[in-house]
Amino acid sequence: MATKTPYERRVARVRDAVRKNSELDDTAATALAVQVLNALDTIPEKIR
């Protein structure tokens, strides 16, 4: 089994949260997780 990168672990964490709280399938939840992380990454770290 390949080691996941920190980014892949973040995507999986967000995807799992989305899946628990919606009826989205894995593909849609993963796509949403990527968009959420991209949006969060645009927020300056001092504000986060």
Secondary structure as GFF3:
##gff-version 3
##sequence-region A 1 48
A	DSSP	alpha_helix	6	20	.	.	.	ID=ss1
A	DSSP	alpha_helix	26	41	.	.	.	ID=ss2
###
